[in-house]
Amino acid sequence: MAGALAIPGGFNDSVARNDGDVVIEESDVVTITATTQPREMQYAEPVPATDGR
């Protein structure tokens, strides 16, 4: 995950541009403390389920 956050122009760079700091600590457990609900689809529609093809 640390590698993905460090992609040039990505998360770490975005935080730095806004005068923030990113601290990455290795852990065996990841805790998600906040989520958001998905937005209602404005243009796309779900594809109906099929028999796996």
All heavy atoms as atom14 arrays in JSON, in Angstrom:
{
  "sequence": "MAGALAIPGGFNDSVARNDGDVVIEESDVVTITATTQPREMQYAEPVPATDGR",
  "atom14_mask": [
    [1, 1, 1, 1, 1, 1, 1, 1, 0, 0, 0, 0, 0, 0],
    [1, 1, 1, 1, 1, 0, 0, 0, 0, 0, 0, 0, 0, 0],
    [1, 1, 1, 1, 0, 0, 0, 0, 0, 0, 0, 0, 0, 0],
    [1, 1, 1, 1, 1, 0, 0, 0, 0, 0, 0, 0, 0, 0],
    [1, 1, 1, 1, 1, 1, 1, 1, 0, 0, 0, 0, 0, 0],
    [1, 1, 1, 1, 1, 0, 0, 0, 0, 0, 0, 0, 0, 0],
    [1, 1, 1, 1, 1, 1, 1, 1, 0, 0, 0, 0, 0, 0],
    [1, 1, 1, 1, 1, 1, 1, 0, 0, 0, 0, 0, 0, 0],
    [1, 1, 1, 1, 0, 0, 0, 0, 0, 0, 0, 0, 0, 0],
    [1, 1, 1, 1, 0, 0, 0, 0, 0, 0, 0, 0, 0, 0],
    [1, 1, 1, 1, 1, 1, 1, 1, 1, 1, 1, 0, 0, 0],
    [1, 1, 1, 1, 1, 1, 1, 1, 0, 0, 0, 0, 0, 0],
    [1, 1, 1, 1, 1, 1, 1, 1, 0, 0, 0, 0, 0, 0],
    [1, 1, 1, 1, 1, 1, 0, 0, 0, 0, 0, 0, 0, 0],
    [1, 1, 1, 1, 1, 1, 1, 0, 0, 0, 0, 0, 0, 0],
    [1, 1, 1, 1, 1, 0, 0, 0, 0, 0, 0, 0, 0, 0],
    [1, 1, 1, 1, 1, 1, 1, 1, 1, 1, 1, 0, 0, 0],
    [1, 1, 1, 1, 1, 1, 1, 1, 0, 0, 0, 0, 0, 0],
    [1, 1, 1, 1, 1, 1, 1, 1, 0, 0, 0, 0, 0, 0],
    [1, 1, 1, 1, 0, 0, 0, 0, 0, 0, 0, 0, 0, 0],
    [1, 1, 1, 1, 1, 1, 1, 1, 0, 0, 0, 0, 0, 0],
    [1, 1, 1, 1, 1, 1, 1, 0, 0, 0, 0, 0, 0, 0],
    [1, 1, 1, 1, 1, 1, 1, 0, 0, 0, 0, 0, 0, 0],
    [1, 1, 1, 1, 1, 1, 1, 1, 0, 0, 0, 0, 0, 0],
    [1, 1, 1, 1, 1, 1, 1, 1, 1, 0, 0, 0, 0, 0],
    [1, 1, 1, 1, 1, 1, 1, 1, 1, 0, 0, 0, 0, 0],
    [1, 1, 1, 1, 1, 1, 0, 0, 0, 0, 0, 0, 0, 0],
    [1, 1, 1, 1, 1, 1, 1, 1, 0, 0, 0, 0, 0, 0],
    [1, 1, 1, 1, 1, 1, 1, 0, 0, 0, 0, 0, 0, 0],
    [1, 1, 1, 1, 1, 1, 1, 0, 0, 0, 0, 0, 0, 0],
    [1, 1, 1, 1, 1, 1, 1, 0, 0, 0, 0, 0, 0, 0],
    [1, 1, 1, 1, 1, 1, 1, 1, 0, 0, 0, 0, 0, 0],
    [1, 1, 1, 1, 1, 1, 1, 0, 0, 0, 0, 0, 0, 0],
    [1, 1, 1, 1, 1, 0, 0, 0, 0, 0, 0, 0, 0, 0],
    [1, 1, 1, 1, 1, 1, 1, 0, 0, 0, 0, 0, 0, 0],
    [1, 1, 1, 1, 1, 1, 1, 0, 0, 0, 0, 0, 0, 0],
    [1, 1, 1, 1, 1, 1, 1, 1, 1, 0, 0, 0, 0, 0],
    [1, 1, 1, 1, 1, 1, 1, 0, 0, 0, 0, 0, 0, 0],
    [1, 1, 1, 1, 1, 1, 1, 1, 1, 1, 1, 0, 0, 0],
    [1, 1, 1, 1, 1, 1, 1, 1, 1, 0, 0, 0, 0, 0],
    [1, 1, 1, 1, 1, 1, 1, 1, 0, 0, 0, 0, 0, 0],
    [1, 1, 1, 1, 1, 1, 1, 1, 1, 0, 0, 0, 0, 0],
    [1, 1, 1, 1, 1, 1, 1, 1, 1, 1, 1, 1, 0, 0],
    [1, 1, 1, 1, 1, 0, 0, 0, 0, 0, 0, 0, 0, 0],
    [1, 1, 1, 1, 1, 1, 1, 1, 1, 0, 0, 0, 0, 0],
    [1, 1, 1, 1, 1, 1, 1, 0, 0, 0, 0, 0, 0, 0],
    [1, 1, 1, 1, 1, 1, 1, 0, 0, 0, 0, 0, 0, 0],
    [1, 1, 1, 1, 1, 1, 1, 0, 0, 0, 0, 0, 0, 0],
    [1, 1, 1, 1, 1, 0, 0, 0, 0, 0, 0, 0, 0, 0],
    [1, 1, 1, 1, 1, 1, 1, 0, 0, 0, 0, 0, 0, 0],
    [1, 1, 1, 1, 1, 1, 1, 1, 0, 0, 0, 0, 0, 0],
    [1, 1, 1, 1, 0, 0, 0, 0, 0, 0, 0, 0, 0, 0],
    [1, 1, 1, 1, 1, 1, 1, 1, 1, 1, 1, 0, 0, 0]
  ],
  "atom14_positions": [
    [[0.82, -1.18, 0.0], [0.0, 0.0, 0.0], [0.88, 1.26, 0.0], [0.54, 2.24, -0.65], [-0.93, -0.03, 1.2], [-2.0, 1.01, 1.17], [-3.07, 0.95, 2.6], [-4.49, 0.2, 1.88], [0.0, 0.0, 0.0], [0.0, 0.0, 0.0], [0.0, 0.0, 0.0], [0.0, 0.0, 0.0], [0.0, 0.0, 0.0], [0.0, 0.0, 0.0]],
    [[1.98, 1.22, 0.71], [2.87, 2.39, 0.77], [3.37, 2.76, -0.62], [3.45, 3.95, -0.95], [4.04, 2.12, 1.71], [0.0, 0.0, 0.0], [0.0, 0.0, 0.0], [0.0, 0.0, 0.0], [0.0, 0.0, 0.0], [0.0, 0.0, 0.0], [0.0, 0.0, 0.0], [0.0, 0.0, 0.0], [0.0, 0.0, 0.0], [0.0, 0.0, 0.0]],
    [[3.67, 1.76, -1.44], [4.13, 2.03, -2.8], [3.07, 2.73, -3.64], [3.37, 3.65, -4.4], [0.0, 0.0, 0.0], [0.0, 0.0, 0.0], [0.0, 0.0, 0.0], [0.0, 0.0, 0.0], [0.0, 0.0, 0.0], [0.0, 0.0, 0.0], [0.0, 0.0, 0.0], [0.0, 0.0, 0.0], [0.0, 0.0, 0.0], [0.0, 0.0, 0.0]],
    [[1.82, 2.31, -3.49], [0.73, 2.93, -4.24], [0.54, 4.39, -3.82], [0.24, 5.25, -4.64], [-0.56, 2.14, -4.04], [0.0, 0.0, 0.0], [0.0, 0.0, 0.0], [0.0, 0.0, 0.0], [0.0, 0.0, 0.0], [0.0, 0.0, 0.0], [0.0, 0.0, 0.0], [0.0, 0.0, 0.0], [0.0, 0.0, 0.0], [0.0, 0.0, 0.0]],
    [[0.7, 4.68, -2.54], [0.54, 6.04, -2.06], [1.66, 6.95, -2.55], [1.49, 8.16, -2.65], [0.49, 6.08, -0.53], [-0.71, 5.39, 0.1], [-0.53, 5.34, 1.62], [-2.0, 6.08, -0.26], [0.0, 0.0, 0.0], [0.0, 0.0, 0.0], [0.0, 0.0, 0.0], [0.0, 0.0, 0.0], [0.0, 0.0, 0.0], [0.0, 0.0, 0.0]],
    [[2.82, 6.35, -2.87], [4.0, 7.14, -3.26], [4.12, 7.32, -4.77], [5.11, 7.88, -5.23], [5.25, 6.46, -2.71], [0.0, 0.0, 0.0], [0.0, 0.0, 0.0], [0.0, 0.0, 0.0], [0.0, 0.0, 0.0], [0.0, 0.0, 0.0], [0.0, 0.0, 0.0], [0.0, 0.0, 0.0], [0.0, 0.0, 0.0], [0.0, 0.0, 0.0]],
    [[3.15, 6.89, -5.56], [3.22, 7.07, -7.01], [3.33, 8.57, -7.3], [2.55, 9.37, -6.75], [1.97, 6.48, -7.69], [1.97, 4.95, -7.56], [1.88, 6.9, -9.15], [0.69, 4.29, -8.03], [0.0, 0.0, 0.0], [0.0, 0.0, 0.0], [0.0, 0.0, 0.0], [0.0, 0.0, 0.0], [0.0, 0.0, 0.0], [0.0, 0.0, 0.0]],
    [[4.28, 8.98, -8.16], [4.44, 10.4, -8.47], [3.12, 11.01, -8.95], [2.43, 10.46, -9.8], [5.49, 10.41, -9.59], [6.28, 9.16, -9.34], [5.27, 8.14, -8.84], [0.0, 0.0, 0.0], [0.0, 0.0, 0.0], [0.0, 0.0, 0.0], [0.0, 0.0, 0.0], [0.0, 0.0, 0.0], [0.0, 0.0, 0.0], [0.0, 0.0, 0.0]],
    [[2.77, 12.16, -8.36], [1.54, 12.83, -8.71], [0.32, 12.27, -7.98], [-0.79, 12.72, -8.19], [0.0, 0.0, 0.0], [0.0, 0.0, 0.0], [0.0, 0.0, 0.0], [0.0, 0.0, 0.0], [0.0, 0.0, 0.0], [0.0, 0.0, 0.0], [0.0, 0.0, 0.0], [0.0, 0.0, 0.0], [0.0, 0.0, 0.0], [0.0, 0.0, 0.0]],
    [[0.53, 11.3, -7.11], [-0.56, 10.64, -6.41], [-0.86, 11.23, -5.05], [-0.68, 12.42, -4.8], [0.0, 0.0, 0.0], [0.0, 0.0, 0.0], [0.0, 0.0, 0.0], [0.0, 0.0, 0.0], [0.0, 0.0, 0.0], [0.0, 0.0, 0.0], [0.0, 0.0, 0.0], [0.0, 0.0, 0.0], [0.0, 0.0, 0.0], [0.0, 0.0, 0.0]],
    [[-1.28, 10.35, -4.14], [-1.76, 10.77, -2.83], [-0.72, 11.59, -2.05], [-1.01, 12.69, -1.59], [-2.19, 9.55, -2.02], [-2.67, 9.9, -0.64], [-3.94, 10.4, -0.46], [-1.86, 9.75, 0.46], [-4.41, 10.74, 0.81], [-2.3, 10.08, 1.73], [-3.58, 10.58, 1.91], [0.0, 0.0, 0.0], [0.0, 0.0, 0.0], [0.0, 0.0, 0.0]],
    [[0.48, 11.05, -1.89], [1.5, 11.75, -1.11], [1.8, 13.13, -1.68], [1.91, 14.11, -0.94], [2.8, 10.95, -1.04], [2.67, 9.7, -0.2], [1.64, 9.43, 0.41], [3.73, 8.91, -0.17], [0.0, 0.0, 0.0], [0.0, 0.0, 0.0], [0.0, 0.0, 0.0], [0.0, 0.0, 0.0], [0.0, 0.0, 0.0], [0.0, 0.0, 0.0]],
    [[1.92, 13.21, -3.0], [2.18, 14.5, -3.64], [1.01, 15.46, -3.44], [1.2, 16.66, -3.22], [2.46, 14.33, -5.12], [3.83, 13.73, -5.39], [4.66, 13.66, -4.47], [4.07, 13.3, -6.55], [0.0, 0.0, 0.0], [0.0, 0.0, 0.0], [0.0, 0.0, 0.0], [0.0, 0.0, 0.0], [0.0, 0.0, 0.0], [0.0, 0.0, 0.0]],
    [[-0.21, 14.95, -3.52], [-1.39, 15.79, -3.32], [-1.43, 16.37, -1.91], [-1.71, 17.55, -1.71], [-2.66, 14.97, -3.58], [-3.81, 15.72, -3.33], [0.0, 0.0, 0.0], [0.0, 0.0, 0.0], [0.0, 0.0, 0.0], [0.0, 0.0, 0.0], [0.0, 0.0, 0.0], [0.0, 0.0, 0.0], [0.0, 0.0, 0.0], [0.0, 0.0, 0.0]],
    [[-1.11, 15.55, -0.93], [-1.08, 16.02, 0.46], [0.02, 17.07, 0.64], [-0.18, 18.11, 1.26], [-0.89, 14.83, 1.43], [-0.65, 15.32, 2.85], [-2.11, 13.91, 1.39], [0.0, 0.0, 0.0], [0.0, 0.0, 0.0], [0.0, 0.0, 0.0], [0.0, 0.0, 0.0], [0.0, 0.0, 0.0], [0.0, 0.0, 0.0], [0.0, 0.0, 0.0]],
    [[1.19, 16.81, 0.06], [2.31, 17.75, 0.18], [1.98, 19.1, -0.46], [2.35, 20.14, 0.07], [3.56, 17.15, -0.45], [0.0, 0.0, 0.0], [0.0, 0.0, 0.0], [0.0, 0.0, 0.0], [0.0, 0.0, 0.0], [0.0, 0.0, 0.0], [0.0, 0.0, 0.0], [0.0, 0.0, 0.0], [0.0, 0.0, 0.0], [0.0, 0.0, 0.0]],
    [[1.27, 19.08, -1.59], [0.89, 20.34, -2.25], [-0.04, 21.18, -1.37], [-0.15, 22.39, -1.54], [0.19, 20.06, -3.59], [1.13, 19.76, -4.73], [0.41, 19.77, -6.06], [-0.72, 18.84, -6.12], [-0.63, 17.56, -6.46], [0.53, 17.03, -6.76], [-1.71, 16.81, -6.5], [0.0, 0.0, 0.0], [0.0, 0.0, 0.0], [0.0, 0.0, 0.0]],
    [[-0.71, 20.53, -0.44], [-1.62, 21.24, 0.47], [-1.01, 21.4, 1.85], [-1.71, 21.49, 2.85], [-2.96, 20.5, 0.54], [-3.74, 20.63, -0.74], [-4.27, 21.69, -1.02], [-3.78, 19.58, -1.53], [0.0, 0.0, 0.0], [0.0, 0.0, 0.0], [0.0, 0.0, 0.0], [0.0, 0.0, 0.0], [0.0, 0.0, 0.0], [0.0, 0.0, 0.0]],
    [[0.34, 21.41, 1.89], [1.12, 21.63, 3.11], [0.87, 20.56, 4.18], [0.97, 20.83, 5.37], [0.85, 23.02, 3.71], [1.27, 24.13, 2.76], [2.31, 23.96, 2.1], [0.55, 25.14, 2.67], [0.0, 0.0, 0.0], [0.0, 0.0, 0.0], [0.0, 0.0, 0.0], [0.0, 0.0, 0.0], [0.0, 0.0, 0.0], [0.0, 0.0, 0.0]],
    [[0.56, 19.35, 3.76], [0.35, 18.26, 4.7], [1.52, 17.3, 4.7], [2.42, 17.38, 3.87], [0.0, 0.0, 0.0], [0.0, 0.0, 0.0], [0.0, 0.0, 0.0], [0.0, 0.0, 0.0], [0.0, 0.0, 0.0], [0.0, 0.0, 0.0], [0.0, 0.0, 0.0], [0.0, 0.0, 0.0], [0.0, 0.0, 0.0], [0.0, 0.0, 0.0]],
    [[1.53, 16.41, 5.64], [2.55, 15.37, 5.75], [1.86, 14.02, 5.76], [0.77, 13.86, 6.32], [3.35, 15.51, 7.05], [4.17, 16.78, 7.08], [4.83, 17.08, 6.07], [4.15, 17.47, 8.11], [0.0, 0.0, 0.0], [0.0, 0.0, 0.0], [0.0, 0.0, 0.0], [0.0, 0.0, 0.0], [0.0, 0.0, 0.0], [0.0, 0.0, 0.0]],
    [[2.51, 13.03, 5.18], [2.01, 11.65, 5.19], [2.98, 10.83, 6.02], [4.19, 10.87, 5.8], [1.91, 11.07, 3.77], [1.49, 9.61, 3.81], [0.93, 11.89, 2.94], [0.0, 0.0, 0.0], [0.0, 0.0, 0.0], [0.0, 0.0, 0.0], [0.0, 0.0, 0.0], [0.0, 0.0, 0.0], [0.0, 0.0, 0.0], [0.0, 0.0, 0.0]],
    [[2.46, 10.1, 6.99], [3.26, 9.19, 7.8], [2.73, 7.79, 7.56], [1.53, 7.54, 7.75], [3.18, 9.54, 9.31], [3.95, 8.54, 10.14], [3.67, 10.95, 9.55], [0.0, 0.0, 0.0], [0.0, 0.0, 0.0], [0.0, 0.0, 0.0], [0.0, 0.0, 0.0], [0.0, 0.0, 0.0], [0.0, 0.0, 0.0], [0.0, 0.0, 0.0]],
    [[3.6, 6.9, 7.13], [3.19, 5.53, 6.83], [3.81, 4.6, 7.87], [5.01, 4.63, 8.08], [3.62, 5.12, 5.41], [2.93, 6.04, 4.4], [3.3, 3.65, 5.14], [3.39, 5.86, 2.98], [0.0, 0.0, 0.0], [0.0, 0.0, 0.0], [0.0, 0.0, 0.0], [0.0, 0.0, 0.0], [0.0, 0.0, 0.0], [0.0, 0.0, 0.0]],
    [[2.95, 3.82, 8.5], [3.4, 2.84, 9.49], [2.94, 1.46, 9.05], [1.77, 1.28, 8.69], [2.81, 3.15, 10.87], [3.27, 4.47, 11.45], [2.64, 4.76, 12.8], [2.05, 3.85, 13.4], [2.74, 5.92, 13.24], [0.0, 0.0, 0.0], [0.0, 0.0, 0.0], [0.0, 0.0, 0.0], [0.0, 0.0, 0.0], [0.0, 0.0, 0.0]],
    [[3.83, 0.49, 9.08], [3.48, -0.88, 8.73], [2.65, -1.49, 9.86], [2.96, -1.32, 11.03], [4.74, -1.71, 8.51], [4.46, -3.07, 7.95], [5.71, -3.81, 7.56], [6.69, -3.16, 7.15], [5.71, -5.04, 7.67], [0.0, 0.0, 0.0], [0.0, 0.0, 0.0], [0.0, 0.0, 0.0], [0.0, 0.0, 0.0], [0.0, 0.0, 0.0]],
    [[1.59, -2.2, 9.49], [0.7, -2.8, 10.48], [0.11, -4.08, 9.92], [-0.08, -4.21, 8.72], [-0.42, -1.82, 10.84], [-1.33, -2.43, 11.73], [0.0, 0.0, 0.0], [0.0, 0.0, 0.0], [0.0, 0.0, 0.0], [0.0, 0.0, 0.0], [0.0, 0.0, 0.0], [0.0, 0.0, 0.0], [0.0, 0.0, 0.0], [0.0, 0.0, 0.0]],
    [[-0.2, -5.01, 10.79], [-0.86, -6.24, 10.38], [-2.37, -6.06, 10.31], [-3.09, -6.89, 9.77], [-0.56, -7.38, 11.37], [0.9, -7.8, 11.32], [1.53, -7.66, 10.25], [1.42, -8.25, 12.36], [0.0, 0.0, 0.0], [0.0, 0.0, 0.0], [0.0, 0.0, 0.0], [0.0, 0.0, 0.0], [0.0, 0.0, 0.0], [0.0, 0.0, 0.0]],
    [[-2.88, -4.95, 10.85], [-4.32, -4.69, 10.89], [-4.58, -3.31, 10.29], [-3.88, -2.35, 10.6], [-4.85, -4.72, 12.34], [-6.32, -4.38, 12.39], [-4.58, -6.07, 12.97], [0.0, 0.0, 0.0], [0.0, 0.0, 0.0], [0.0, 0.0, 0.0], [0.0, 0.0, 0.0], [0.0, 0.0, 0.0], [0.0, 0.0, 0.0], [0.0, 0.0, 0.0]],
    [[-5.58, -3.22, 9.43], [-6.0, -1.93, 8.87], [-7.39, -1.63, 9.4], [-8.3, -2.44, 9.29], [-6.01, -1.98, 7.33], [-6.56, -0.68, 6.77], [-4.63, -2.26, 6.79], [0.0, 0.0, 0.0], [0.0, 0.0, 0.0], [0.0, 0.0, 0.0], [0.0, 0.0, 0.0], [0.0, 0.0, 0.0], [0.0, 0.0, 0.0], [0.0, 0.0, 0.0]],
    [[-7.55, -0.45, 9.98], [-8.85, -0.03, 10.51], [-9.37, 1.12, 9.67], [-8.69, 2.13, 9.5], [-8.7, 0.43, 11.98], [-8.14, -0.63, 12.74], [-10.05, 0.82, 12.56], [0.0, 0.0, 0.0], [0.0, 0.0, 0.0], [0.0, 0.0, 0.0], [0.0, 0.0, 0.0], [0.0, 0.0, 0.0], [0.0, 0.0, 0.0], [0.0, 0.0, 0.0]],
    [[-10.57, 0.95, 9.14], [-11.22, 2.0, 8.35], [-12.17, 2.74, 9.28], [-13.1, 2.14, 9.82], [-11.96, 1.4, 7.15], [-10.95, 0.67, 6.25], [-12.71, 2.48, 6.39], [-11.56, -0.13, 5.15], [0.0, 0.0, 0.0], [0.0, 0.0, 0.0], [0.0, 0.0, 0.0], [0.0, 0.0, 0.0], [0.0, 0.0, 0.0], [0.0, 0.0, 0.0]],
    [[-11.93, 4.03, 9.47], [-12.71, 4.79, 10.44], [-13.81, 5.63, 9.81], [-14.64, 6.19, 10.53], [-11.8, 5.7, 11.27], [-11.12, 6.6, 10.37], [-10.77, 4.89, 12.05], [0.0, 0.0, 0.0], [0.0, 0.0, 0.0], [0.0, 0.0, 0.0], [0.0, 0.0, 0.0], [0.0, 0.0, 0.0], [0.0, 0.0, 0.0], [0.0, 0.0, 0.0]],
    [[-13.84, 5.76, 8.5], [-14.88, 6.54, 7.85], [-15.11, 6.01, 6.44], [-14.18, 5.55, 5.78], [-14.5, 8.01, 7.79], [0.0, 0.0, 0.0], [0.0, 0.0, 0.0], [0.0, 0.0, 0.0], [0.0, 0.0, 0.0], [0.0, 0.0, 0.0], [0.0, 0.0, 0.0], [0.0, 0.0, 0.0], [0.0, 0.0, 0.0], [0.0, 0.0, 0.0]],
    [[-16.34, 6.06, 6.01], [-16.69, 5.67, 4.64], [-17.72, 6.65, 4.11], [-18.29, 7.44, 4.85], [-17.28, 4.24, 4.59], [-18.5, 4.21, 5.35], [-16.32, 3.21, 5.13], [0.0, 0.0, 0.0], [0.0, 0.0, 0.0], [0.0, 0.0, 0.0], [0.0, 0.0, 0.0], [0.0, 0.0, 0.0], [0.0, 0.0, 0.0], [0.0, 0.0, 0.0]],
    [[-17.96, 6.58, 2.81], [-19.03, 7.36, 2.2], [-19.91, 6.42, 1.4], [-19.46, 5.36, 0.97], [-18.48, 8.46, 1.27], [-17.74, 7.84, 0.22], [-17.6, 9.44, 2.02], [0.0, 0.0, 0.0], [0.0, 0.0, 0.0], [0.0, 0.0, 0.0], [0.0, 0.0, 0.0], [0.0, 0.0, 0.0], [0.0, 0.0, 0.0], [0.0, 0.0, 0.0]],
    [[-21.13, 6.82, 1.18], [-22.04, 6.03, 0.37], [-21.74, 6.29, -1.1], [-21.38, 7.41, -1.47], [-23.5, 6.41, 0.67], [-23.93, 6.06, 2.07], [-23.9, 4.56, 2.3], [-24.29, 3.77, 1.45], [-23.4, 4.16, 3.46], [0.0, 0.0, 0.0], [0.0, 0.0, 0.0], [0.0, 0.0, 0.0], [0.0, 0.0, 0.0], [0.0, 0.0, 0.0]],
    [[-21.89, 5.28, -1.95], [-21.66, 5.51, -3.38], [-22.68, 6.51, -3.93], [-23.82, 6.58, -3.46], [-21.88, 4.14, -4.03], [-22.28, 3.21, -2.95], [-22.26, 3.92, -1.65], [0.0, 0.0, 0.0], [0.0, 0.0, 0.0], [0.0, 0.0, 0.0], [0.0, 0.0, 0.0], [0.0, 0.0, 0.0], [0.0, 0.0, 0.0], [0.0, 0.0, 0.0]],
    [[-22.24, 7.3, -4.88], [-23.15, 8.27, -5.49], [-24.17, 7.53, -6.35], [-23.88, 6.49, -6.92], [-22.38, 9.23, -6.4], [-21.42, 10.1, -5.66], [-20.73, 11.02, -6.63], [-19.64, 11.7, -5.97], [-18.73, 12.39, -6.6], [-18.77, 12.49, -7.92], [-17.77, 12.99, -5.94], [0.0, 0.0, 0.0], [0.0, 0.0, 0.0], [0.0, 0.0, 0.0]],
    [[-25.35, 8.12, -6.47], [-26.35, 7.55, -7.35], [-25.88, 7.7, -8.79], [-25.35, 8.75, -9.18], [-27.68, 8.27, -7.17], [-28.81, 7.63, -7.95], [-30.15, 8.25, -7.63], [-30.35, 8.69, -6.48], [-30.99, 8.28, -8.53], [0.0, 0.0, 0.0], [0.0, 0.0, 0.0], [0.0, 0.0, 0.0], [0.0, 0.0, 0.0], [0.0, 0.0, 0.0]],
    [[-26.04, 6.66, -9.58], [-25.58, 6.7, -10.97], [-26.39, 7.71, -11.76], [-27.61, 7.72, -11.69], [-25.7, 5.32, -11.6], [-24.71, 4.34, -11.02], [-24.84, 2.79, -11.9], [-24.62, 1.67, -10.54], [0.0, 0.0, 0.0], [0.0, 0.0, 0.0], [0.0, 0.0, 0.0], [0.0, 0.0, 0.0], [0.0, 0.0, 0.0], [0.0, 0.0, 0.0]],
    [[-25.68, 8.56, -12.48], [-26.35, 9.6, -13.23], [-26.52, 9.18, -14.7], [-27.53, 9.48, -15.32], [-25.54, 10.89, -13.15], [-26.24, 12.07, -13.75], [-25.48, 13.35, -13.48], [-24.35, 13.34, -12.97], [-26.06, 14.47, -13.82], [0.0, 0.0, 0.0], [0.0, 0.0, 0.0], [0.0, 0.0, 0.0], [0.0, 0.0, 0.0], [0.0, 0.0, 0.0]],
    [[-25.54, 8.48, -15.24], [-25.59, 8.11, -16.65], [-25.52, 6.6, -16.85], [-26.19, 6.06, -17.71], [-24.44, 8.77, -17.42], [-24.47, 10.27, -17.31], [-23.55, 10.95, -16.51], [-25.42, 11.02, -17.99], [-23.59, 12.33, -16.4], [-25.47, 12.4, -17.88], [-24.54, 13.05, -17.08], [-24.59, 14.4, -16.97], [0.0, 0.0, 0.0], [0.0, 0.0, 0.0]],
    [[-24.7, 5.92, -16.07], [-24.51, 4.49, -16.25], [-25.61, 3.71, -15.54], [-26.24, 4.19, -14.61], [-23.15, 4.07, -15.69], [0.0, 0.0, 0.0], [0.0, 0.0, 0.0], [0.0, 0.0, 0.0], [0.0, 0.0, 0.0], [0.0, 0.0, 0.0], [0.0, 0.0, 0.0], [0.0, 0.0, 0.0], [0.0, 0.0, 0.0], [0.0, 0.0, 0.0]],
    [[-25.82, 2.49, -16.0], [-26.76, 1.59, -15.35], [-26.07, 0.26, -15.15], [-25.27, -0.17, -15.98], [-28.0, 1.4, -16.22], [-28.83, 2.66, -16.37], [-30.11, 2.42, -17.15], [-30.5, 1.26, -17.32], [-30.68, 3.42, -17.61], [0.0, 0.0, 0.0], [0.0, 0.0, 0.0], [0.0, 0.0, 0.0], [0.0, 0.0, 0.0], [0.0, 0.0, 0.0]],
    [[-26.35, -0.43, -14.05], [-25.73, -1.73, -13.81], [-26.11, -2.73, -14.9], [-27.22, -2.69, -15.43], [-26.28, -2.17, -12.46], [-27.01, -1.02, -11.9], [-27.26, -0.05, -12.99], [0.0, 0.0, 0.0], [0.0, 0.0, 0.0], [0.0, 0.0, 0.0], [0.0, 0.0, 0.0], [0.0, 0.0, 0.0], [0.0, 0.0, 0.0], [0.0, 0.0, 0.0]],
    [[-25.18, -3.6, -15.22], [-25.44, -4.67, -16.18], [-26.12, -5.81, -15.43], [-25.63, -6.22, -14.36], [-24.12, -5.16, -16.83], [-24.37, -6.33, -17.76], [-23.46, -4.01, -17.56], [0.0, 0.0, 0.0], [0.0, 0.0, 0.0], [0.0, 0.0, 0.0], [0.0, 0.0, 0.0], [0.0, 0.0, 0.0], [0.0, 0.0, 0.0], [0.0, 0.0, 0.0]],
    [[-27.22, -6.35, -15.95], [-27.87, -7.45, -15.24], [-26.95, -8.65, -15.11], [-26.11, -8.91, -15.98], [-29.07, -7.79, -16.14], [-29.24, -6.62, -17.05], [-27.91, -5.95, -17.15], [0.0, 0.0, 0.0], [0.0, 0.0, 0.0], [0.0, 0.0, 0.0], [0.0, 0.0, 0.0], [0.0, 0.0, 0.0], [0.0, 0.0, 0.0], [0.0, 0.0, 0.0]],
    [[-27.08, -9.39, -14.01], [-26.28, -10.6, -13.8], [-26.61, -11.62, -14.88], [-27.74, -11.72, -15.35], [-26.56, -11.17, -12.43], [0.0, 0.0, 0.0], [0.0, 0.0, 0.0], [0.0, 0.0, 0.0], [0.0, 0.0, 0.0], [0.0, 0.0, 0.0], [0.0, 0.0, 0.0], [0.0, 0.0, 0.0], [0.0, 0.0, 0.0], [0.0, 0.0, 0.0]],
    [[-25.57, -12.36, -15.28], [-25.75, -13.43, -16.26], [-25.32, -14.75, -15.67], [-24.97, -14.83, -14.49], [-24.92, -13.14, -17.55], [-23.54, -13.13, -17.18], [-25.31, -11.8, -18.16], [0.0, 0.0, 0.0], [0.0, 0.0, 0.0], [0.0, 0.0, 0.0], [0.0, 0.0, 0.0], [0.0, 0.0, 0.0], [0.0, 0.0, 0.0], [0.0, 0.0, 0.0]],
    [[-25.27, -15.76, -16.49], [-24.88, -17.09, -16.01], [-23.37, -17.27, -15.96], [-22.87, -18.39, -15.96], [-25.53, -18.19, -16.86], [-25.09, -18.12, -18.31], [-24.32, -17.22, -18.67], [-25.51, -19.0, -19.08], [0.0, 0.0, 0.0], [0.0, 0.0, 0.0], [0.0, 0.0, 0.0], [0.0, 0.0, 0.0], [0.0, 0.0, 0.0], [0.0, 0.0, 0.0]],
    [[-22.61, -16.18, -15.92], [-21.15, -16.25, -15.78], [-20.39, -16.11, -17.07], [-19.18, -16.26, -17.11], [0.0, 0.0, 0.0], [0.0, 0.0, 0.0], [0.0, 0.0, 0.0], [0.0, 0.0, 0.0], [0.0, 0.0, 0.0], [0.0, 0.0, 0.0], [0.0, 0.0, 0.0], [0.0, 0.0, 0.0], [0.0, 0.0, 0.0], [0.0, 0.0, 0.0]],
    [[-21.07, -15.83, -18.17], [-20.34, -15.67, -19.44], [-20.0, -14.24, -19.7], [-20.57, -13.31, -19.4], [-21.21, -16.18, -20.6], [-21.37, -17.65, -20.55], [-22.08, -18.09, -21.78], [-23.0, -19.15, -21.37], [-23.83, -19.73, -22.17], [-23.92, -19.36, -23.4], [-24.6, -20.68, -21.74], [0.0, 0.0, 0.0], [0.0, 0.0, 0.0], [0.0, 0.0, 0.0]]
  ]
}
